Amino acid sequence: MVARRLVNAGITIFGIICLNYLLIRLMPGDPSLSIVPRDPKFRGFRDYVIAFFGLDRPQWEQFGIYLQKLFTLDWGTSYQYRRPVADILFHDLGWTLLLVGTSTVITILIGIAIGSYAAVRRGKPFDFVSTGLGIFLYGMPIFWLGLVLQSLFRKNSVVQGWIPWWPTLPTSGYFDDRLIPWNWDLLHVSDAFLHLLLPAATLSLGTLAGISLVMRNSLIDVMTEDFVTTARAKGLSPRQVLRRHILPNGMPPMVSLIALDIAFVLGGAYQVEIIFRYQGIGFRTIEAIGSLDYPLLQFIIVIGGVAVVLANLVSDFLLLWLDPRIKIS
Amino acid sequence: MGTAQVVKVGRPISPFRARATVLSRKLWNIGLQVAHNRTAMIGLIILVFFTFLAFAAPWIAPYGPLQAVTDAFPLSPPDALHPFGTNQFDYDIYSQVIWGTQISLIVGVLAATVASVIGTAVGLVSGFIGGWIDEVMMRFNDVVLSIPWLVLMIVVAARLNYLDLVGIILVIGLTGWSVTARVVRTQVLSLKERMFVERGRMIGSSNAHIVLRHIFPNAFPLIFANTILTVAVSILSESVLAFLNLSVKNNVSWGRVIAEAYQHDALTIGMAAWIIVPGLCIVFLVFGFYLFGYALDEILNPRLRRR
């Protein structure tokens, strides 16, 4: 079982690596254009660049080089930034992890709280409102939500006219440009925190509904089971029934959902990063697609895919540990 | 379900007619259940409203989708003549929002259909045949699901280069079938173990016959409800692509209106409606599809709820 999961994950990652290569090479356009201007007098230089980066070799040979570079962690230099791809990737990855991590933690905590409260108060106003609002938020384009939040919290926003103490929050970047370069001191950290507020709130609001709705449904499913009736019958308080009998059984579906959601959250994070000019993996990917920056692009997409596969793998093992019954099936 | 009615013996009735009778009775029952379901009705009302808007756009919208007005300057703020103002090309934004309904609905419905057809085919084959074919298809499915969907769509959209309506439908349809395939496969795996499949095998039905006449009809309610939810996702996808300037080039969609508003800093120049209204339209349309889809899922697949 465990071995099978690991093998599957390995195959999936290899599939991602192959499909990724195919996707990037299928995109139309000339990658050398991000280095050499489009002008006949640079033709010689352009040919030199193409030969230098090996873009004139047969596809299978380029694919071999790509695989070799991927596994030897020699990821080359970005065409567009003229910096090692690994440097850019790890720098961006940190910021994206901060954004996605913060919002995932917030989402899980709040989502589970709302979902379980709605399940307990099933059919009551709280359930009705939270479920309706949940589906409403679920259907909101994340980029639009980001725009709306930006408009609410920018300087001289409409709300400030009504409520004088309404705060102004930074709406772009991961910290103030004036504070470059980054230092680990209170000033920088607090500024980065302020800059994180709106993007993290956008991402959390956009993904909160999925978690709370599934939590609610999963708990309601468990509540119809016989052992819940038994627990009630033997005189446990509603609180005890919830904590000791319903929640432990309602959790496993949540774990696999949260893992599956990582792909969705990443997609949302891409939108948030664009709207808030938060230069993480997503922002860089979209930029790299625009300029056909092959070295950057081919590893940045693989990183996203591998992250999703790993998240699913971790959730599988977590499930095995949480729910021993799965081993049998 | 409804009351069983005894068909009079003696009067011969063609098998087609009989099937049509059964089907129409089933549909009538479902219709009744929808009418008595508050969630489904709210969703349906929203959907009817937007469908009406889409069809009636030529009569409701004061201007064409890409028609410059003559009585206002570009980027003029809202007034009585142009309730949401005019954009950078002097197009009336109110009209653009109305026309945008068409693209969002068409793209959403057709892309979801494409995704559902592919996903259903993959799910049926993979779940029914099993073995290494299932293994290969599911690994491929995993790969597609793992690559961030936005990247996948952008790359496919870039490949198609010039995007017309068909192009954008294909982009969203071709990248959006993975979830459907997984759902259908799971359902087929459980249907495969049912008695009627074994019975079909016993009397010598071919695999194709069993899949098409026994498994598919039984999985259809699930597929249908799933398609409606996919429509909602497709509409969202279209709006994201349009926002990234990767949607239908010679027409207007809500996502594109928002993109233009964003590029021209609508909020700072006092044209908040330019961003807010098309966004709200997307939210409500998607909300309608979700409500209707969830309610229909509960009506069509009652057993799934009571696991």
HADDOCK unambig.tbl for C-alpha pairs under 7 A between the chains (distance, minus, plus):
assign (segid A and resid 12 and name CA) (segid B and resid 139 and name CA) 6.02 0.50 0.50
assign (segid A and resid 12 and name CA) (segid B and resid 142 and name CA) 6.34 0.50 0.50
assign (segid A and resid 12 and name CA) (segid B and resid 143 and name CA) 5.46 0.50 0.50
assign (segid A and resid 15 and name CA) (segid B and resid 143 and name CA) 5.93 0.50 0.50
assign (segid A and resid 16 and name CA) (segid B and resid 143 and name CA) 5.43 0.50 0.50
assign (segid A and resid 16 and name CA) (segid B and resid 147 and name CA) 6.98 0.50 0.50
assign (segid A and resid 23 and name CA) (segid B and resid 155 and name CA) 6.70 0.50 0.50
assign (segid A and resid 26 and name CA) (segid B and resid 159 and name CA) 6.47 0.50 0.50
assign (segid A and resid 27 and name CA) (segid B and resid 155 and name CA) 6.48 0.50 0.50
assign (segid A and resid 27 and name CA) (segid B and resid 158 and name CA) 6.16 0.50 0.50
assign (segid A and resid 27 and name CA) (segid B and resid 159 and name CA) 4.86 0.50 0.50
assign (segid A and resid 28 and name CA) (segid B and resid 159 and name CA) 5.76 0.50 0.50
assign (segid A and resid 135 and name CA) (segid B and resid 287 and name CA) 6.56 0.50 0.50
assign (segid A and resid 136 and name CA) (segid B and resid 283 and name CA) 6.95 0.50 0.50
assign (segid A and resid 136 and name CA) (segid B and resid 287 and name CA) 5.54 0.50 0.50
assign (segid A and resid 139 and name CA) (segid B and resid 283 and name CA) 5.52 0.50 0.50
assign (segid A and resid 139 and name CA) (segid B and resid 286 and name CA) 5.33 0.50 0.50
assign (segid A and resid 139 and name CA) (segid B and resid 287 and name CA) 5.66 0.50 0.50
assign (segid A and resid 140 and name CA) (segid B and resid 283 and name CA) 5.07 0.50 0.50
assign (segid A and resid 141 and name CA) (segid B and resid 236 and name CA) 6.01 0.50 0.50
assign (segid A and resid 144 and name CA) (segid B and resid 279 and name CA) 6.35 0.50 0.50
assign (segid A and resid 151 and name CA) (segid B and resid 267 and name CA) 6.66 0.50 0.50
assign (segid A and resid 221 and name CA) (segid B and resid 307 and name CA) 6.96 0.50 0.50
assign (segid A and resid 263 and name CA) (segid B and resid 146 and name CA) 6.37 0.50 0.50
assign (segid A and resid 263 and name CA) (segid B and resid 148 and name CA) 5.88 0.50 0.50
assign (segid A and resid 266 and name CA) (segid B and resid 148 and name CA) 6.60 0.50 0.50
assign (segid A and resid 267 and name CA) (segid B and resid 148 and name CA) 5.78 0.50 0.50
assign (segid A and resid 267 and name CA) (segid B and resid 149 and name CA) 6.29 0.50 0.50
assign (segid A and resid 267 and name CA) (segid B and resid 150 and name CA) 5.68 0.50 0.50
assign (segid A and resid 304 and name CA) (segid B and resid 147 and name CA) 6.67 0.50 0.50
assign (segid A and resid 304 and name CA) (segid B and resid 148 and name CA) 6.59 0.50 0.50
assign (segid A and resid 305 and name CA) (segid B and resid 146 and name CA) 4.94 0.50 0.50
assign (segid A and resid 305 and name CA) (segid B and resid 147 and name CA) 4.61 0.50 0.50
assign (segid A and resid 305 and name CA) (segid B and resid 148 and name CA) 6.57 0.50 0.50
assign (segid A and resid 308 and name CA) (segid B and resid 146 and name CA) 5.58 0.50 0.50
assign (segid A and resid 309 and name CA) (segid B and resid 146 and name CA) 6.38 0.50 0.50
